[in-house]
């Protein structure tokens, strides 16, 4: 095909590249651009639309990231296969279903939440021990464990945290506080914060939900434990391998049967998921930890199809660091494509604001929301109402967006500095996972094992992390043990430069 007829609007609310991206995405989803169909080259489409080539490249790059199209070397761009995509889009819209469900006792309870009539007495204590998180965040020798430079993938940069703004909001809330703020509110969390989070998730991640579907809790640990009460005991759960080990340990502490599913280059294998005979799958589609894989739309549809084939099947989407993407637009959530109420969406502010905030959120699909109301609504909220009010003001008054923009700039500079410094080792390592998140992967080309690499780094006072630390049982064949992980968020620019210099010295081929 020589061109795409796209009506571009200049001076509107959307950038030109975004209009091109949205148009092609819509054409694919509606079946007007078919699987395997070749798209115009970036040069020819740019000439046809009378825009710069970089504008088209940005649009194509975003479509590639989301898995709608693929780039074949020396051949061009082609539409990816996305089985079941169109059938799923025709299923009942959850908004309409919500209105049908919003009747009876639940409607009265939701209205009571809005008007603030759910206070039931003093909150005796906040559950969830934050000591461990605080200790991890402390700077000092005890945290460095003898390493001069720690490329940890689990830390963030707190140097630019808006302490003055946070203190000012806290002071204003306490000065103007009345007795209502000191009584326990809704077990789900304050309605006003859930309303703010619902709006934020829809605009930033495409999540479709009402405030009533959101449960606020003291971090993901609590939310996953609450989810066990909702899903029931003796559930068989499939997890990606390699995966987020903390989530694995939490699931392992339940009566769950855990089935690790090997990942391929598109994420959790749909075939492996079927073979696992699991009831629930835990996935990180927007930026898998630790591999950095962005699950393409075709694979997402396969997982949604799997969940829709049987009653009681669900997907847990952990969207842990979706805010930090360095190429193209943020990839929409898996929940945004869910039309059958099969995705449980979980997120947190630990990466985007601070670990000690300890505020996470879970979006329940309608069938599980009903179960929560019946079985779990007597649990008290685990987050102080004062903390909830502070966070609501921080997001609602635009401070959160400004903080994110500032942190994206800081992390991008560190990210680019790290990649630039690794160029001198380009012949020894293959880099992956570099377009999002706060860490990258290095795969050795010279046959050196993960153990040799981490040991050599430790000898010069630098800590790096082997991929095996994130695997459950035997590592999948495609994820060999010659891979190490470098996080960069908490390191200064000077520390990144010196740390890389030491690594180059330690790993220099002899």
C-alpha positions in Angstrom: 0.0 0.0 0.0 1.3 3.5 -0.8 -0.4 5.6 1.8 -2.9 5.8 4.6 -5.8 8.2 4.4 -5.5 10.0 7.8 -7.3 13.3 8.5 -4.7 15.2 10.6 -5.9 18.1 12.8 -3.4 20.8 13.3 -3.5 22.9 16.5 -5.7 20.4 18.3 -5.2 18.6 21.6 -3.2 15.7 20.2 0.2 15.6 18.6 0.4 14.6 15.0 2.3 11.4 15.7 -0.4 10.5 18.2 -3.1 11.0 15.7 -1.3 8.7 13.2 -0.7 6.1 15.9 -4.4 6.2 17.0 -5.7 6.0 13.4 -3.6 2.9 12.5 -4.4 1.2 15.8 -8.1 1.7 15.2 -7.8 0.4 11.7 -6.1 -2.8 13.0 -8.5 -3.4 15.8 -11.5 -3.0 13.4 -10.0 -5.4 10.9 -9.5 -2.8 8.2 -5.7 -3.5 8.2 -5.2 -7.2 8.0 -2.7 -9.6 9.6 0.5 -9.6 7.6 -0.4 -6.5 5.6 2.6 -4.2 4.8 2.4 -0.6 6.0 3.9 2.3 4.0 7.5 3.1 4.7 8.1 5.9 7.2 9.4 8.0 4.3 6.5 7.5 1.9 3.9 8.0 4.6 5.6 11.2 5.7 5.6 12.5 2.2 2.0 11.4 1.7 0.8 13.1 4.9 3.1 16.1 4.5 4.7 15.6 7.9 8.2 15.0 9.1 9.6 11.5 8.9 10.4 11.6 12.6 6.6 12.1 13.3 5.8 8.9 11.5 8.7 7.0 13.1 7.3 8.0 16.6 3.9 6.6 15.6 5.3 3.4 14.2 7.6 3.0 17.2 4.6 3.2 19.6 2.7 0.6 17.5 5.7 -1.7 17.6 6.0 -1.3 21.4 2.4 -2.3 21.9 2.6 -5.2 19.4 0.2 -4.0 16.8 2.9 -4.0 14.1 6.4 -5.5 13.7 9.5 -4.3 11.9 11.2 -6.8 9.6 14.8 -5.8 8.7 15.1 -4.6 5.1 11.4 -5.4 4.4 9.4 -2.8 6.3 6.5 -2.8 8.8 3.8 -5.4 8.9 0.6 -5.9 10.9 1.0 -8.5 13.7 -1.3 -11.4 14.2 -3.8 -10.7 17.0 -6.2 -13.6 17.2 -9.5 -13.0 18.9 -8.9 -9.3 19.1 -12.0 -8.3 17.2 -14.3 -10.8 18.9 -13.2 -9.5 22.3 -13.9 -6.0 21.3 -17.5 -6.9 20.5 -18.2 -8.3 24.0 -20.4 -6.4 26.4 -18.9 -3.1 27.6 -18.1 -3.1 31.3 -19.6 0.3 31.8 -23.0 -0.9 30.6 -22.7 -4.0 32.7 -21.9 -1.8 35.7 -25.1 0.2 35.3 -27.0 -3.1 35.2 -25.3 -4.4 38.3 -25.6 -1.1 40.3 -28.9 -2.1 41.9 -30.1 -3.3 45.3 -28.1 -3.3 48.5 -24.7 -2.5 46.9 -26.1 0.7 45.4 -27.2 1.9 48.8 -23.8 1.0 50.3 -22.0 2.9 47.6 -24.2 5.9 48.1 -23.4 5.7 51.9 -19.7 5.8 51.0 -20.1 8.9 49.0 -21.9 10.8 51.8 -19.4 9.7 54.5 -21.8 7.6 56.6 -19.6 4.6 56.9 -17.5 5.6 59.9 -17.6 2.8 62.5 -15.2 4.0 65.2 -11.6 4.5 66.0 -8.9 2.9 63.8 -7.0 0.9 66.4 -3.8 0.5 64.4 -2.4 0.4 60.9 -1.4 -3.1 59.8 1.7 -3.7 57.8 5.2 -3.3 59.2 7.1 -0.6 57.4 10.3 -1.1 59.3 11.8 -3.4 56.6 11.1 -0.9 53.9 12.6 2.0 55.9 15.7 0.0 56.6 16.1 -0.7 52.9 15.9 2.9 52.1 18.5 4.1 54.7 21.8 5.2 53.2 24.8 3.9 55.0 27.2 1.0 55.2 24.7 -1.4 56.7 22.6 -1.1 53.5 25.6 -1.3 51.1 26.8 -4.5 52.6 30.4 -3.6 52.0 29.8 -2.4 48.4 30.9 1.0 47.2 28.4 1.0 44.4 25.1 -1.0 44.4 23.3 -1.2 41.1 20.1 -2.4 42.8 16.9 -2.7 40.7 14.7 -2.2 43.7 15.6 1.4 44.8 14.5 4.8 43.7 16.0 8.3 43.8 14.7 10.3 46.8 16.9 13.4 46.2 14.2 15.2 44.3 11.2 14.3 46.5 9.1 17.5 47.1 9.5 17.5 50.9 8.4 21.1 51.3 5.2 20.5 49.3 4.4 17.3 51.3 5.0 19.1 54.6 2.8 22.0 53.5 -0.1 19.7 52.5 0.2 17.8 55.8 0.2 21.0 57.8 -2.8 22.4 56.0 -4.8 19.2 56.5 -4.0 18.9 60.2 -4.7 22.6 60.8 -8.1 22.4 59.1 -8.9 18.9 60.3 -12.2 18.1 62.1 -13.2 15.0 64.1 -14.3 13.2 60.9 -10.8 12.6 59.8 -9.9 10.8 63.0 -12.5 8.1 62.7 -12.1 5.0 60.5 -13.8 5.5 57.1 -14.7 3.0 54.4 -12.8 -0.3 54.5 -12.0 0.3 50.8 -10.4 3.7 51.6 -11.8 7.2 51.4 -14.1 7.6 48.5 -12.6 10.9 47.4 -9.1 9.3 47.0 -10.6 6.4 45.1 -12.3 8.8 42.8 -9.0 10.6 42.2 -7.2 7.4 41.6 -9.9 6.2 39.2 -9.5 9.4 37.2 -5.7 9.1 37.2 -5.7 5.5 36.1 -8.1 6.2 33.3 -6.2 9.1 31.9 -2.7 7.6 32.3 -3.2 3.9 31.9 -6.6 3.5 30.1 -8.0 1.6 33.1 -11.9 1.5 33.0 -13.3 1.4 36.5 -15.5 3.2 39.0 -14.3 4.4 42.5 -16.4 1.6 44.0 -14.2 -1.0 42.4 -11.0 0.3 44.0 -9.6 -1.1 47.3 -6.8 1.0 48.9 -4.3 -0.9 51.1 -0.9 -0.5 52.8 1.2 -1.7 49.9 0.8 -4.6 47.5 1.6 -7.2 50.2 -1.6 -6.4 52.0 -3.6 -6.3 48.8 -2.4 -9.7 47.6 -3.2 -11.1 51.1 -6.7 -9.6 50.8 -7.0 -11.1 47.3 -6.5 -14.5 48.8 -9.6 -14.0 50.9 -11.5 -13.0 47.8 -10.3 -15.8 45.5 -10.4 -18.4 48.2 -7.8 -21.0 49.3 -6.3 -23.8 47.3 -6.2 -21.7 44.1 -3.7 -22.8 41.5 -1.8 -19.7 40.2 0.5 -19.4 37.3 3.4 -16.9 37.5 6.0 -15.7 35.0 9.4 -17.2 35.2 11.6 -15.3 35.9 9.4 -13.1 38.1 9.0 -10.7 41.0 10.3 -13.0 43.8 8.4 -11.1 46.6 5.1 -11.8 45.0 6.1 -15.5 44.6 6.9 -15.7 48.3 3.6 -14.1 49.2 1.7 -16.6 47.0 3.8 -19.4 48.5 2.7 -18.4 52.0 -0.9 -19.1 51.0 -2.3 -22.5 50.3 -1.9 -21.7 46.6 -0.4 -24.2 44.3 2.2 -22.3 42.2 3.0 -23.2 38.6 5.9 -21.2 37.1 5.4 -20.7 33.3 8.4 -20.1 31.2 8.4 -16.8 29.3 9.3 -16.3 25.7 10.2 -12.9 24.1 6.6 -11.8 24.2 5.9 -12.6 27.9 4.1 -15.4 29.6 3.5 -18.2 27.1 -0.2 -18.8 26.4 0.5 -22.4 25.6 2.4 -22.8 28.9 -0.4 -21.2 30.8 -2.9 -23.7 29.4 -0.6 -26.6 30.2 -0.3 -25.3 33.8 -4.1 -25.9 34.4 -4.0 -22.7 36.6 -7.1 -20.8 37.8 -5.3 -17.4 38.0 -2.3 -16.0 36.3 0.0 -13.2 37.7 1.5 -11.1 35.0 3.3 -7.8 34.4 2.5 -7.0 30.8 3.5 -3.3 30.6 7.1 -3.9 31.8 7.8 -7.4 33.0 10.1 -7.6 36.0 12.9 -8.4 35.6 13.2 -9.0 31.9 11.7 -5.6 30.8 9.5 -7.3 28.2 6.4 -5.3 27.0 3.7 -7.8 26.2 2.3 -7.2 22.6 -1.4 -6.8 22.0 -1.6 -10.3 20.4 -0.3 -12.1 23.4 -2.5 -10.0 25.7 -5.6 -11.1 23.7 -4.5 -14.7 24.0 -4.4 -14.4 27.8 -7.7 -12.6 27.9 -9.2 -15.4 25.7 -7.8 -18.0 28.1 -9.4 -16.2 31.1 -12.7 -15.9 29.3 -13.0 -19.6 28.5 -13.8 -20.8 32.0 -15.7 -19.4 35.0 -13.4 -18.4 37.9 -10.3 -17.7 35.8 -8.6 -14.3 36.3 -5.5 -12.4 35.4 -3.7 -10.4 38.1 -2.0 -7.4 36.4 0.8 -5.9 38.4 1.5 -2.5 36.8 4.4 -1.7 39.2 6.4 0.9 37.3 4.3 1.9 34.3 5.1 5.6 34.8 8.7 5.3 33.6 9.0 4.7 29.9 11.7 6.4 27.8 10.6 5.7 24.2 7.1 6.5 23.0 3.9 6.8 24.9 3.1 4.7 28.0 1.7 1.3 26.9 -2.0 0.9 27.9 -2.8 -1.5 30.7 -4.1 -5.0 30.0 -7.2 -4.0 32.0 -7.9 -1.4 29.3 -8.5 -4.3 26.8 -10.6 -6.3 29.2 -14.3 -6.4 28.3 -15.4 -9.5 30.3 -14.3 -8.5 33.8 -11.3 -10.9 34.0 -8.5 -8.6 35.0 -7.6 -7.7 38.6 -5.4 -4.6 38.4 -2.9 -3.8 41.1 -0.6 -0.7 41.4 1.3 1.2 44.0 2.9 4.6 44.6 6.1 3.1 46.0 8.1 3.6 42.8 6.6 6.9 41.7 6.5 8.7 45.0 8.3 6.9 47.9 8.5 3.4 49.3 7.5 4.6 52.8 4.2 6.0 51.5 2.9 2.4 51.6 -0.3 3.1 49.6 -1.3 0.7 46.9 -4.6 0.1 45.1 -6.4 -2.8 43.6 -9.2 -2.6 41.0 -11.6 -5.5 41.2 -13.8 -6.7 38.3 -17.5 -6.8 39.1 -17.9 -10.5 39.9 -15.0 -10.3 42.5 -16.3 -7.0 43.9 -19.5 -8.7 44.8 -17.5 -11.4 46.6 -15.5 -8.7 48.4 -18.7 -7.0 49.6 -20.0 -10.2 51.0 -16.9 -11.7 52.6 -14.3 -9.0 53.2 -15.9 -5.6 53.7 -15.7 -6.0 57.5 -11.9 -5.6 57.3 -10.7 -2.2 58.4 -8.7 0.0 56.1 -5.0 -0.3 56.6 -4.1 3.2 55.6 -4.4 6.2 57.8 -7.1 8.6 56.6 -4.7 11.5 57.1 -2.2 9.8 54.7 -5.0 9.2 52.3 -6.0 12.9 52.4 -2.4 14.0 51.9 -2.1 11.8 48.8 -5.4 12.9 47.4 -4.3 16.6 47.7 -0.9 15.7 46.2 -2.5 14.1 43.2 -5.5 16.4 42.8 -3.6 19.7 42.9 -1.1 18.6 40.2 1.9 18.0 42.4 2.1 14.3 41.5 2.2 15.0 37.8 4.9 17.6 38.2 6.9 15.2 40.4 6.6 12.5 37.8 7.7 14.8 35.0 10.7 15.8 37.1 11.6 12.2 37.9 11.2 11.1 34.3 13.8 13.7 33.3 16.2 12.7 36.1 15.8 9.0 35.3 16.1 9.5 31.6 19.4 11.4 32.1 20.7 8.5 34.3 19.4 6.0 31.8 21.2 7.6 28.9 24.4 8.0 30.9 24.3 4.3 31.8 23.8 3.2 28.2 26.5 5.6 27.0 28.9 4.2 29.5 28.2 0.7 28.4 29.2 1.4 24.8 32.8 0.6 25.6 31.7 -2.9 26.6 29.4 -3.4 23.6 31.4 -6.2 22.1 31.1 -8.2 25.4 27.4 -7.8 26.2 24.0 -7.6 24.6 21.7 -5.0 26.3 17.9 -5.5 26.7 15.0 -4.0 28.6 16.4 -0.5 28.1 13.3 1.3 27.0 11.4 1.4 30.3 11.7 0.9 34.0 14.7 1.6 36.2 17.0 -1.2 35.3 18.6 -2.9 32.3 19.8 -6.5 31.5 23.3 -7.4 30.3 23.8 -10.8 28.6 27.4 -11.8 28.3 28.6 -12.8 24.8 31.9 -14.4 25.9 30.4 -17.4 27.7 31.1 -16.1 31.2 28.6 -17.3 33.8 26.4 -15.1 36.0 28.4 -16.2 39.0 31.7 -15.2 37.4 30.4 -11.8 36.5 28.9 -11.0 39.9 32.0 -12.3 41.7 34.3 -10.2 39.5 32.2 -7.1 40.1 32.2 -7.7 43.9 36.0 -7.8 43.9 36.1 -4.2 42.8 33.3 -3.1 45.2 30.4 -3.1 42.8 27.2 -5.1 43.3 25.2 -6.4 40.3 22.4 -8.9 40.4 22.2 -12.2 38.6 19.0 -13.2 36.7 18.8 -16.5 38.6 17.8 -14.5 41.8 14.5 -13.8 40.0 13.8 -17.4 38.8 11.6 -20.0 40.4 13.1 -23.5 40.0 14.8 -24.2 36.8 15.5 -21.3 34.5 13.8 -21.4 31.1 16.2 -22.3 28.3 15.8 -18.9 26.6 16.9 -17.1 29.8 20.4 -18.4 30.3 22.5 -17.8 33.4 24.9 -15.4 31.6 22.7 -12.4 32.4 23.1 -9.7 35.1 20.8 -6.8 36.0 21.9 -3.2 36.6 19.5 -0.8 38.4 20.5 2.9 38.3 17.7 4.8 40.0 19.3 5.5 43.4 22.8 6.2 42.1 24.1 9.7 41.3 25.6 10.5 38.0 29.1 10.4 39.4 28.4 7.0 41.0 27.1 5.6 37.7 30.3 6.7 35.9 32.7 5.4 38.5 30.7 2.2 39.0 30.8 1.5 35.2 34.5 2.2 35.2 35.1 -0.4 37.8 32.9 -2.9 36.0 34.8 -2.4 32.8 38.0 -3.0 34.6 36.6 -6.2 36.3 35.0 -7.6 33.2 37.7 -6.7 30.7 38.5 -9.7 28.6 42.0 -11.0 29.5 
